[in-house]
Amino acid sequence: MKTNVGGLDRLLRILAGLALIALAATGTVGAWGWLGVIPLLTGLVRLCPLYTLLGIRSGRH
């Protein structure tokens, strides 16, 4: 499986995902904050289905 999420993109996805999940868990934001699971997972596996559909690759591969 080819990856399409580069280093900086990966880091930002993981941080944003964790931040949204933390905000949702503390009740600071509504239930939509649990959508932070999506950028967290795409950052961890280095594969974004939307990038695949659009033919985008971030970083050096």
mmCIF file of the N, C-alpha and C atoms, coordinates in Angstrom:
data_MODEL
# 
_entry.id   MODEL 
# 
loop_
_atom_site.group_PDB 
_atom_site.id 
_atom_site.type_symbol 
_atom_site.label_atom_id 
_atom_site.label_alt_id 
_atom_site.label_comp_id 
_atom_site.label_asym_id 
_atom_site.label_entity_id 
_atom_site.label_seq_id 
_atom_site.pdbx_PDB_ins_code 
_atom_site.Cartn_x 
_atom_site.Cartn_y 
_atom_site.Cartn_z 
_atom_site.occupancy 
_atom_site.B_iso_or_equiv 
_atom_site.pdbx_formal_charge 
_atom_site.auth_seq_id 
_atom_site.auth_comp_id 
_atom_site.auth_asym_id 
_atom_site.auth_atom_id 
_atom_site.pdbx_PDB_model_num 
ATOM 1   N N  . MET A 1 1  ? 0.848   -1.173 0.000  1.00 0.00 ? 1  MET A N  1 
ATOM 2   C CA . MET A 1 1  ? 0.000   0.000  0.000  1.00 0.00 ? 1  MET A CA 1 
ATOM 3   C C  . MET A 1 1  ? 0.899   1.242  0.000  1.00 0.00 ? 1  MET A C  1 
ATOM 4   N N  . LYS A 1 2  ? 0.662   2.134  -0.942 1.00 0.00 ? 2  LYS A N  1 
ATOM 5   C CA . LYS A 1 2  ? 1.445   3.356  -1.016 1.00 0.00 ? 2  LYS A CA 1 
ATOM 6   C C  . LYS A 1 2  ? 0.873   4.395  -0.063 1.00 0.00 ? 2  LYS A C  1 
ATOM 7   N N  . THR A 1 3  ? 1.763   5.171  0.541  1.00 0.00 ? 3  THR A N  1 
ATOM 8   C CA . THR A 1 3  ? 1.325   6.253  1.417  1.00 0.00 ? 3  THR A CA 1 
ATOM 9   C C  . THR A 1 3  ? 1.224   7.539  0.610  1.00 0.00 ? 3  THR A C  1 
ATOM 10  N N  . ASN A 1 4  ? 0.390   8.471  1.068  1.00 0.00 ? 4  ASN A N  1 
ATOM 11  C CA . ASN A 1 4  ? 0.255   9.735  0.358  1.00 0.00 ? 4  ASN A CA 1 
ATOM 12  C C  . ASN A 1 4  ? 0.232   10.927 1.316  1.00 0.00 ? 4  ASN A C  1 
ATOM 13  N N  . VAL A 1 5  ? 0.588   10.703 2.581  1.00 0.00 ? 5  VAL A N  1 
ATOM 14  C CA . VAL A 1 5  ? 0.643   11.774 3.577  1.00 0.00 ? 5  VAL A CA 1 
ATOM 15  C C  . VAL A 1 5  ? 2.076   11.910 4.040  1.00 0.00 ? 5  VAL A C  1 
ATOM 16  N N  . GLY A 1 6  ? 2.678   13.085 3.788  1.00 0.00 ? 6  GLY A N  1 
ATOM 17  C CA . GLY A 1 6  ? 4.071   13.331 4.136  1.00 0.00 ? 6  GLY A CA 1 
ATOM 18  C C  . GLY A 1 6  ? 4.271   13.699 5.595  1.00 0.00 ? 6  GLY A C  1 
ATOM 19  N N  . GLY A 1 7  ? 5.513   13.969 5.952  1.00 0.00 ? 7  GLY A N  1 
ATOM 20  C CA . GLY A 1 7  ? 5.911   14.200 7.338  1.00 0.00 ? 7  GLY A CA 1 
ATOM 21  C C  . GLY A 1 7  ? 5.197   15.323 8.063  1.00 0.00 ? 7  GLY A C  1 
ATOM 22  N N  . LEU A 1 8  ? 5.256   16.543 7.535  1.00 0.00 ? 8  LEU A N  1 
ATOM 23  C CA . LEU A 1 8  ? 4.618   17.679 8.200  1.00 0.00 ? 8  LEU A CA 1 
ATOM 24  C C  . LEU A 1 8  ? 3.102   17.529 8.195  1.00 0.00 ? 8  LEU A C  1 
ATOM 25  N N  . ASP A 1 9  ? 2.560   17.087 7.080  1.00 0.00 ? 9  ASP A N  1 
ATOM 26  C CA . ASP A 1 9  ? 1.120   16.845 6.972  1.00 0.00 ? 9  ASP A CA 1 
ATOM 27  C C  . ASP A 1 9  ? 0.700   15.812 8.013  1.00 0.00 ? 9  ASP A C  1 
ATOM 28  N N  . ARG A 1 10 ? 1.489   14.769 8.159  1.00 0.00 ? 10 ARG A N  1 
ATOM 29  C CA . ARG A 1 10 ? 1.202   13.715 9.132  1.00 0.00 ? 10 ARG A CA 1 
ATOM 30  C C  . ARG A 1 10 ? 1.182   14.273 10.554 1.00 0.00 ? 10 ARG A C  1 
ATOM 31  N N  . LEU A 1 11 ? 2.199   15.037 10.891 1.00 0.00 ? 11 LEU A N  1 
ATOM 32  C CA . LEU A 1 11 ? 2.293   15.620 12.233 1.00 0.00 ? 11 LEU A CA 1 
ATOM 33  C C  . LEU A 1 11 ? 1.099   16.521 12.528 1.00 0.00 ? 11 LEU A C  1 
ATOM 34  N N  . LEU A 1 12 ? 0.750   17.373 11.581 1.00 0.00 ? 12 LEU A N  1 
ATOM 35  C CA . LEU A 1 12 ? -0.381  18.284 11.777 1.00 0.00 ? 12 LEU A CA 1 
ATOM 36  C C  . LEU A 1 12 ? -1.705  17.539 11.909 1.00 0.00 ? 12 LEU A C  1 
ATOM 37  N N  . ARG A 1 13 ? -1.885  16.469 11.140 1.00 0.00 ? 13 ARG A N  1 
ATOM 38  C CA . ARG A 1 13 ? -3.101  15.666 11.240 1.00 0.00 ? 13 ARG A CA 1 
ATOM 39  C C  . ARG A 1 13 ? -3.216  15.010 12.613 1.00 0.00 ? 13 ARG A C  1 
ATOM 40  N N  . ILE A 1 14 ? -2.103  14.453 13.090 1.00 0.00 ? 14 ILE A N  1 
ATOM 41  C CA . ILE A 1 14 ? -2.110  13.781 14.392 1.00 0.00 ? 14 ILE A CA 1 
ATOM 42  C C  . ILE A 1 14 ? -2.394  14.780 15.500 1.00 0.00 ? 14 ILE A C  1 
ATOM 43  N N  . LEU A 1 15 ? -1.739  15.928 15.479 1.00 0.00 ? 15 LEU A N  1 
ATOM 44  C CA . LEU A 1 15 ? -1.953  16.937 16.514 1.00 0.00 ? 15 LEU A CA 1 
ATOM 45  C C  . LEU A 1 15 ? -3.380  17.488 16.486 1.00 0.00 ? 15 LEU A C  1 
ATOM 46  N N  . ALA A 1 16 ? -3.885  17.774 15.294 1.00 0.00 ? 16 ALA A N  1 
ATOM 47  C CA . ALA A 1 16 ? -5.253  18.292 15.178 1.00 0.00 ? 16 ALA A CA 1 
ATOM 48  C C  . ALA A 1 16 ? -6.265  17.251 15.645 1.00 0.00 ? 16 ALA A C  1 
ATOM 49  N N  . GLY A 1 17 ? -6.045  16.003 15.268 1.00 0.00 ? 17 GLY A N  1 
ATOM 50  C CA . GLY A 1 17 ? -6.944  14.935 15.685 1.00 0.00 ? 17 GLY A CA 1 
ATOM 51  C C  . GLY A 1 17 ? -6.970  14.768 17.191 1.00 0.00 ? 17 GLY A C  1 
ATOM 52  N N  . LEU A 1 18 ? -5.786  14.756 17.802 1.00 0.00 ? 18 LEU A N  1 
ATOM 53  C CA . LEU A 1 18 ? -5.711  14.622 19.261 1.00 0.00 ? 18 LEU A CA 1 
ATOM 54  C C  . LEU A 1 18 ? -6.362  15.808 19.962 1.00 0.00 ? 18 LEU A C  1 
ATOM 55  N N  . ALA A 1 19 ? -6.153  17.009 19.424 1.00 0.00 ? 19 ALA A N  1 
ATOM 56  C CA . ALA A 1 19 ? -6.738  18.208 20.028 1.00 0.00 ? 19 ALA A CA 1 
ATOM 57  C C  . ALA A 1 19 ? -8.265  18.158 19.966 1.00 0.00 ? 19 ALA A C  1 
ATOM 58  N N  . LEU A 1 20 ? -8.808  17.791 18.825 1.00 0.00 ? 20 LEU A N  1 
ATOM 59  C CA . LEU A 1 20 ? -10.271 17.701 18.691 1.00 0.00 ? 20 LEU A CA 1 
ATOM 60  C C  . LEU A 1 20 ? -10.857 16.639 19.613 1.00 0.00 ? 20 LEU A C  1 
ATOM 61  N N  . ILE A 1 21 ? -10.197 15.496 19.692 1.00 0.00 ? 21 ILE A N  1 
ATOM 62  C CA . ILE A 1 21 ? -10.681 14.429 20.568 1.00 0.00 ? 21 ILE A CA 1 
ATOM 63  C C  . ILE A 1 21 ? -10.642 14.872 22.023 1.00 0.00 ? 21 ILE A C  1 
ATOM 64  N N  . ALA A 1 22 ? -9.567  15.548 22.422 1.00 0.00 ? 22 ALA A N  1 
ATOM 65  C CA . ALA A 1 22 ? -9.450  16.038 23.801 1.00 0.00 ? 22 ALA A CA 1 
ATOM 66  C C  . ALA A 1 22 ? -10.535 17.065 24.109 1.00 0.00 ? 22 ALA A C  1 
ATOM 67  N N  . LEU A 1 23 ? -10.803 17.965 23.173 1.00 0.00 ? 23 LEU A N  1 
ATOM 68  C CA . LEU A 1 23 ? -11.847 18.967 23.374 1.00 0.00 ? 23 LEU A CA 1 
ATOM 69  C C  . LEU A 1 23 ? -13.229 18.316 23.471 1.00 0.00 ? 23 LEU A C  1 
ATOM 70  N N  . ALA A 1 24 ? -13.463 17.288 22.671 1.00 0.00 ? 24 ALA A N  1 
ATOM 71  C CA . ALA A 1 24 ? -14.745 16.586 22.727 1.00 0.00 ? 24 ALA A CA 1 
ATOM 72  C C  . ALA A 1 24 ? -14.876 15.809 24.038 1.00 0.00 ? 24 ALA A C  1 
ATOM 73  N N  . ALA A 1 25 ? -13.796 15.200 24.470 1.00 0.00 ? 25 ALA A N  1 
ATOM 74  C CA . ALA A 1 25 ? -13.825 14.398 25.697 1.00 0.00 ? 25 ALA A CA 1 
ATOM 75  C C  . ALA A 1 25 ? -14.068 15.257 26.935 1.00 0.00 ? 25 ALA A C  1 
ATOM 76  N N  . THR A 1 26 ? -13.602 16.503 26.910 1.00 0.00 ? 26 THR A N  1 
ATOM 77  C CA . THR A 1 26 ? -13.788 17.393 28.056 1.00 0.00 ? 26 THR A CA 1 
ATOM 78  C C  . THR A 1 26 ? -15.084 18.195 27.963 1.00 0.00 ? 26 THR A C  1 
ATOM 79  N N  . GLY A 1 27 ? -15.804 18.053 26.869 1.00 0.00 ? 27 GLY A N  1 
ATOM 80  C CA . GLY A 1 27 ? -17.067 18.762 26.710 1.00 0.00 ? 27 GLY A CA 1 
ATOM 81  C C  . GLY A 1 27 ? -16.915 20.197 26.251 1.00 0.00 ? 27 GLY A C  1 
ATOM 82  N N  . THR A 1 28 ? -15.707 20.588 25.862 1.00 0.00 ? 28 THR A N  1 
ATOM 83  C CA . THR A 1 28 ? -15.457 21.949 25.393 1.00 0.00 ? 28 THR A CA 1 
ATOM 84  C C  . THR A 1 28 ? -16.148 22.208 24.058 1.00 0.00 ? 28 THR A C  1 
ATOM 85  N N  . VAL A 1 29 ? -16.146 21.217 23.202 1.00 0.00 ? 29 VAL A N  1 
ATOM 86  C CA . VAL A 1 29 ? -16.859 21.312 21.924 1.00 0.00 ? 29 VAL A CA 1 
ATOM 87  C C  . VAL A 1 29 ? -17.903 20.210 21.903 1.00 0.00 ? 29 VAL A C  1 
ATOM 88  N N  . GLY A 1 30 ? -18.786 20.278 20.967 1.00 0.00 ? 30 GLY A N  1 
ATOM 89  C CA . GLY A 1 30 ? -19.842 19.263 20.881 1.00 0.00 ? 30 GLY A CA 1 
ATOM 90  C C  . GLY A 1 30 ? -19.322 17.929 20.375 1.00 0.00 ? 30 GLY A C  1 
ATOM 91  N N  . ALA A 1 31 ? -20.246 17.077 20.060 1.00 0.00 ? 31 ALA A N  1 
ATOM 92  C CA . ALA A 1 31 ? -19.921 15.726 19.599 1.00 0.00 ? 31 ALA A CA 1 
ATOM 93  C C  . ALA A 1 31 ? -19.125 15.730 18.293 1.00 0.00 ? 31 ALA A C  1 
ATOM 94  N N  . TRP A 1 32 ? -19.223 16.809 17.517 1.00 0.00 ? 32 TRP A N  1 
ATOM 95  C CA . TRP A 1 32 ? -18.481 16.877 16.253 1.00 0.00 ? 32 TRP A CA 1 
ATOM 96  C C  . TRP A 1 32 ? -16.974 16.781 16.487 1.00 0.00 ? 32 TRP A C  1 
ATOM 97  N N  . GLY A 1 33 ? -16.519 17.086 17.684 1.00 0.00 ? 33 GLY A N  1 
ATOM 98  C CA . GLY A 1 33 ? -15.095 16.997 17.992 1.00 0.00 ? 33 GLY A CA 1 
ATOM 99  C C  . GLY A 1 33 ? -14.546 15.584 17.864 1.00 0.00 ? 33 GLY A C  1 
ATOM 100 N N  . TRP A 1 34 ? -15.446 14.580 17.974 1.00 0.00 ? 34 TRP A N  1 
ATOM 101 C CA . TRP A 1 34 ? -15.002 13.188 17.821 1.00 0.00 ? 34 TRP A CA 1 
ATOM 102 C C  . TRP A 1 34 ? -14.607 12.887 16.383 1.00 0.00 ? 34 TRP A C  1 
ATOM 103 N N  . LEU A 1 35 ? -14.928 13.792 15.457 1.00 0.00 ? 35 LEU A N  1 
ATOM 104 C CA . LEU A 1 35 ? -14.453 13.626 14.080 1.00 0.00 ? 35 LEU A CA 1 
ATOM 105 C C  . LEU A 1 35 ? -12.933 13.745 14.000 1.00 0.00 ? 35 LEU A C  1 
ATOM 106 N N  . GLY A 1 36 ? -12.312 14.167 15.090 1.00 0.00 ? 36 GLY A N  1 
ATOM 107 C CA . GLY A 1 36 ? -10.857 14.216 15.162 1.00 0.00 ? 36 GLY A CA 1 
ATOM 108 C C  . GLY A 1 36 ? -10.222 12.851 14.984 1.00 0.00 ? 36 GLY A C  1 
ATOM 109 N N  . VAL A 1 37 ? -11.016 11.813 15.101 1.00 0.00 ? 37 VAL A N  1 
ATOM 110 C CA . VAL A 1 37 ? -10.521 10.452 14.868 1.00 0.00 ? 37 VAL A CA 1 
ATOM 111 C C  . VAL A 1 37 ? -10.063 10.302 13.414 1.00 0.00 ? 37 VAL A C  1 
ATOM 112 N N  . ILE A 1 38 ? -10.724 10.983 12.503 1.00 0.00 ? 38 ILE A N  1 
ATOM 113 C CA . ILE A 1 38 ? -10.392 10.867 11.081 1.00 0.00 ? 38 ILE A CA 1 
ATOM 114 C C  . ILE A 1 38 ? -8.981  11.387 10.781 1.00 0.00 ? 38 ILE A C  1 
ATOM 115 N N  . PRO A 1 39 ? -8.650  12.650 11.133 1.00 0.00 ? 39 PRO A N  1 
ATOM 116 C CA . PRO A 1 39 ? -7.283  13.078 10.850 1.00 0.00 ? 39 PRO A CA 1 
ATOM 117 C C  . PRO A 1 39 ? -6.240  12.295 11.664 1.00 0.00 ? 39 PRO A C  1 
ATOM 118 N N  . LEU A 1 40 ? -6.606  11.867 12.870 1.00 0.00 ? 40 LEU A N  1 
ATOM 119 C CA . LEU A 1 40 ? -5.678  11.070 13.670 1.00 0.00 ? 40 LEU A CA 1 
ATOM 120 C C  . LEU A 1 40 ? -5.338  9.762  12.953 1.00 0.00 ? 40 LEU A C  1 
ATOM 121 N N  . LEU A 1 41 ? -6.344  9.049  12.496 1.00 0.00 ? 41 LEU A N  1 
ATOM 122 C CA . LEU A 1 41 ? -6.097  7.779  11.811 1.00 0.00 ? 41 LEU A CA 1 
ATOM 123 C C  . LEU A 1 41 ? -5.369  7.957  10.486 1.00 0.00 ? 41 LEU A C  1 
ATOM 124 N N  . THR A 1 42 ? -5.749  8.976  9.708  1.00 0.00 ? 42 THR A N  1 
ATOM 125 C CA . THR A 1 42 ? -5.074  9.185  8.427  1.00 0.00 ? 42 THR A CA 1 
ATOM 126 C C  . THR A 1 42 ? -3.621  9.584  8.645  1.00 0.00 ? 42 THR A C  1 
ATOM 127 N N  . GLY A 1 43 ? -3.355  10.283 9.729  1.00 0.00 ? 43 GLY A N  1 
ATOM 128 C CA . GLY A 1 43 ? -1.967  10.628 10.047 1.00 0.00 ? 43 GLY A CA 1 
ATOM 129 C C  . GLY A 1 43 ? -1.167  9.424  10.508 1.00 0.00 ? 43 GLY A C  1 
ATOM 130 N N  . LEU A 1 44 ? -1.786  8.571  11.299 1.00 0.00 ? 44 LEU A N  1 
ATOM 131 C CA . LEU A 1 44 ? -1.089  7.391  11.804 1.00 0.00 ? 44 LEU A CA 1 
ATOM 132 C C  . LEU A 1 44 ? -0.772  6.376  10.706 1.00 0.00 ? 44 LEU A C  1 
ATOM 133 N N  . VAL A 1 45 ? -1.707  6.174  9.792  1.00 0.00 ? 45 VAL A N  1 
ATOM 134 C CA . VAL A 1 45 ? -1.483  5.187  8.726  1.00 0.00 ? 45 VAL A CA 1 
ATOM 135 C C  . VAL A 1 45 ? -0.849  5.803  7.480  1.00 0.00 ? 45 VAL A C  1 
ATOM 136 N N  . ARG A 1 46 ? -0.707  7.128  7.464  1.00 0.00 ? 46 ARG A N  1 
ATOM 137 C CA . ARG A 1 46 ? -0.085  7.868  6.357  1.00 0.00 ? 46 ARG A CA 1 
ATOM 138 C C  . ARG A 1 46 ? -0.814  7.674  5.032  1.00 0.00 ? 46 ARG A C  1 
ATOM 139 N N  . LEU A 1 47 ? -2.116  7.464  5.111  1.00 0.00 ? 47 LEU A N  1 
ATOM 140 C CA . LEU A 1 47 ? -2.910  7.274  3.908  1.00 0.00 ? 47 LEU A CA 1 
ATOM 141 C C  . LEU A 1 47 ? -4.228  8.028  4.050  1.00 0.00 ? 47 LEU A C  1 
ATOM 142 N N  . CYS A 1 48 ? -4.496  8.910  3.091  1.00 0.00 ? 48 CYS A N  1 
ATOM 143 C CA . CYS A 1 48 ? -5.733  9.687  3.092  1.00 0.00 ? 48 CYS A CA 1 
ATOM 144 C C  . CYS A 1 48 ? -6.545  9.304  1.853  1.00 0.00 ? 48 CYS A C  1 
ATOM 145 N N  . PRO A 1 49 ? -7.723  8.711  2.059  1.00 0.00 ? 49 PRO A N  1 
ATOM 146 C CA . PRO A 1 49 ? -8.539  8.313  0.910  1.00 0.00 ? 49 PRO A CA 1 
ATOM 147 C C  . PRO A 1 49 ? -8.906  9.487  -0.012 1.00 0.00 ? 49 PRO A C  1 
ATOM 148 N N  . LEU A 1 50 ? -9.161  10.654 0.561  1.00 0.00 ? 50 LEU A N  1 
ATOM 149 C CA . LEU A 1 50 ? -9.488  11.819 -0.264 1.00 0.00 ? 50 LEU A CA 1 
ATOM 150 C C  . LEU A 1 50 ? -8.298  12.216 -1.130 1.00 0.00 ? 50 LEU A C  1 
ATOM 151 N N  . TYR A 1 51 ? -7.093  12.183 -0.564 1.00 0.00 ? 51 TYR A N  1 
ATOM 152 C CA . TYR A 1 51 ? -5.893  12.472 -1.351 1.00 0.00 ? 51 TYR A CA 1 
ATOM 153 C C  . TYR A 1 51 ? -5.771  11.482 -2.508 1.00 0.00 ? 51 TYR A C  1 
ATOM 154 N N  . THR A 1 52 ? -6.087  10.216 -2.254 1.00 0.00 ? 52 THR A N  1 
ATOM 155 C CA . THR A 1 52 ? -6.014  9.198  -3.298 1.00 0.00 ? 52 THR A CA 1 
ATOM 156 C C  . THR A 1 52 ? -6.970  9.541  -4.441 1.00 0.00 ? 52 THR A C  1 
ATOM 157 N N  . LEU A 1 53 ? -8.202  9.907  -4.104 1.00 0.00 ? 53 LEU A N  1 
ATOM 158 C CA . LEU A 1 53 ? -9.188  10.255 -5.130 1.00 0.00 ? 53 LEU A CA 1 
ATOM 159 C C  . LEU A 1 53 ? -8.764  11.468 -5.946 1.00 0.00 ? 53 LEU A C  1 
ATOM 160 N N  . LEU A 1 54 ? -8.125  12.438 -5.281 1.00 0.00 ? 54 LEU A N  1 
ATOM 161 C CA . LEU A 1 54 ? -7.733  13.675 -5.945 1.00 0.00 ? 54 LEU A CA 1 
ATOM 162 C C  . LEU A 1 54 ? -6.330  13.622 -6.559 1.00 0.00 ? 54 LEU A C  1 
ATOM 163 N N  . GLY A 1 55 ? -5.616  12.530 -6.317 1.00 0.00 ? 55 GLY A N  1 
ATOM 164 C CA . GLY A 1 55 ? -4.268  12.374 -6.863 1.00 0.00 ? 55 GLY A CA 1 
ATOM 165 C C  . GLY A 1 55 ? -3.231  13.245 -6.180 1.00 0.00 ? 55 GLY A C  1 
ATOM 166 N N  . ILE A 1 56 ? -3.443  13.552 -4.895 1.00 0.00 ? 56 ILE A N  1 
ATOM 167 C CA . ILE A 1 56 ? -2.537  14.422 -4.147 1.00 0.00 ? 56 ILE A CA 1 
ATOM 168 C C  . ILE A 1 56 ? -1.584  13.574 -3.320 1.00 0.00 ? 56 ILE A C  1 
ATOM 169 N N  . ARG A 1 57 ? -0.336  13.995 -3.255 1.00 0.00 ? 57 ARG A N  1 
ATOM 170 C CA . ARG A 1 57 ? 0.656   13.370 -2.380 1.00 0.00 ? 57 ARG A CA 1 
ATOM 171 C C  . ARG A 1 57 ? 1.439   14.491 -1.713 1.00 0.00 ? 57 ARG A C  1 
ATOM 172 N N  . SER A 1 58 ? 1.445   14.520 -0.395 1.00 0.00 ? 58 SER A N  1 
ATOM 173 C CA . SER A 1 58 ? 2.203   15.548 0.318  1.00 0.00 ? 58 SER A CA 1 
ATOM 174 C C  . SER A 1 58 ? 3.554   14.978 0.741  1.00 0.00 ? 58 SER A C  1 
ATOM 175 N N  . GLY A 1 59 ? 4.533   15.806 0.814  1.00 0.00 ? 59 GLY A N  1 
ATOM 176 C CA . GLY A 1 59 ? 5.868   15.350 1.220  1.00 0.00 ? 59 GLY A CA 1 
ATOM 177 C C  . GLY A 1 59 ? 6.605   14.643 0.094  1.00 0.00 ? 59 GLY A C  1 
ATOM 178 N N  . ARG A 1 60 ? 7.761   14.090 0.434  1.00 0.00 ? 60 ARG A N  1 
ATOM 179 C CA . ARG A 1 60 ? 8.571   13.368 -0.537 1.00 0.00 ? 60 ARG A CA 1 
ATOM 180 C C  . ARG A 1 60 ? 8.270   11.883 -0.444 1.00 0.00 ? 60 ARG A C  1 
ATOM 181 N N  . HIS A 1 61 ? 7.953   11.275 -1.574 1.00 0.00 ? 61 HIS A N  1 
ATOM 182 C CA . HIS A 1 61 ? 7.650   9.837  -1.594 1.00 0.00 ? 61 HIS A CA 1 
ATOM 183 C C  . HIS A 1 61 ? 8.419   9.204  -2.721 1.00 0.00 ? 61 HIS A C  1 
# 
